[in-house]
Amino acid sequence: MPSINGIGVRDSGYILLLRSQQVDTAHALSLSFLVTVVPMLISLVGGVLFVYYRHRGLVAPVSLEEESV
């Protein structure tokens, strides 16, 4: 079953699992939405701060090469 980032499958899972606990569909979908969107927003804020500090020169550049001692 194709989905973008598993969102449809995740929503269906929340509905099926929470239905056994007598939670209605609207509340289950709201919980699924919050569990998906809140980490995305936090990551977005962190990404913006990283770009800002990197642009200002306050973060050292990351090197993927190993340094020999």
HUBELMO-V997697 format. One record per helix or strand of 2 or more residues. SS is the DSSP state (helix for helix, strand for strand). FROM is the first residue (numbers start at 1). TO is the last residue. If there is no record, write none. Layout:
ss & from & to
SS & FROM & TO
SS & FROM & TO
//
This chain:
ss & from & to
helix & 7 & 19
helix & 25 & 56
//
